[in-house]
Amino acid sequence: MPQEEPRAIRLTFSYQRNKIELTEADRIAMNVPPSDQIEATQSVTGFWLELRGADERTLFRRIMHDPIPYDQEIFSDQSGEIVRRPVASPYGIFTVVIPEIKGMETLTFHGVPAGGAGHHRHVSQEVARFDLRPILREKGGYRQ
């Protein structure tokens, strides 16, 4: 019996400030590392994505670095020390690779909305939600 290729989906997102949009999805043959621990996330800070089923049950979680830079480290003109300054209008793109899991319907990102100075001290919450069902129905890639 032939071994089935591992199935994953590479998702490309664009962002401007807190607005995140899914712009592209491609099925790829790739092994994705196993899920991070799926546990209650009340009173937790950080950034992660979740794949959820129709019943909102979390099927997969990936803890990740926040892809939207709300501040940056720069050298101070006066002291030469490294200081953090807010980014006036963050924008850009990022990609994630997720496993193709039977029953998944939704991808959610969790983080601290609005960013800004000290945003890492606040509790994370859902900041974006994407319906994966149209992507899963596509035979090839998805383009917005």
Backbone hydrogen bonds, N-H to C=O, Kabsch-Sander energy under -0.5 kcal/mol:
donor,donor_aa,acceptor,acceptor_aa,energy
8,A,28,I,-2.4
9,I,98,I,-2.7
10,R,26,D,-3.1
11,L,9,I,-0.6
11,L,96,V,-3.0
12,T,24,E,-2.8
13,F,94,F,-3.1
14,S,21,E,-2.5
15,Y,92,G,-2.6
16,Q,19,K,-2.0
17,R,90,P,-3.5
19,K,16,Q,-2.1
20,I,18,N,-0.7
21,E,14,S,-2.9
23,T,12,T,-2.8
23,T,21,E,-0.6
24,E,12,T,-1.5
25,A,142,Y,-2.2
26,D,10,R,-2.2
28,I,8,A,-2.7
30,M,28,I,-0.9
36,D,61,R,-3.5
39,E,37,Q,-0.8
44,V,41,T,-1.2
48,W,110,H,-1.9
49,L,62,R,-2.2
50,E,108,T,-2.4
51,L,60,F,-2.3
52,R,106,T,-2.8
53,G,57,R,-2.1
54,A,103,G,-0.5
56,E,53,G,-2.1
59,L,51,L,-3.3
60,F,51,L,-1.3
62,R,49,L,-2.3
64,M,47,F,-2.4
70,Y,68,I,-0.9
72,Q,85,R,-2.5
74,I,83,V,-2.8
76,S,81,E,-3.5
80,G,76,S,-1.4
83,V,74,I,-3.1
85,R,72,Q,-2.4
87,V,70,Y,-2.8
88,A,86,P,-0.5
92,G,15,Y,-2.0
94,F,13,F,-2.2
96,V,11,L,-2.1
98,I,9,I,-2.6
100,E,7,R,-1.9
101,I,99,P,-1.0
104,M,101,I,-2.0
105,E,52,R,-3.3
106,T,52,R,-2.0
107,L,130,F,-2.6
108,T,50,E,-2.5
109,F,128,A,-2.3
110,H,48,W,-2.9
111,G,125,Q,-2.6
115,G,112,V,-0.7
119,H,116,G,-1.9
121,R,118,G,-2.0
122,H,119,H,-1.4
124,S,44,V,-2.9
125,Q,111,G,-2.9
127,V,109,F,-2.9
128,A,109,F,-1.3
130,F,107,L,-2.8
132,L,105,E,-3.3
132,L,130,F,-0.6
133,R,105,E,-0.8
136,L,132,L,-2.4
137,R,133,R,-1.5
138,E,134,P,-1.0
138,E,135,I,-0.5
142,Y,25,A,-2.9
144,Q,23,T,-2.1
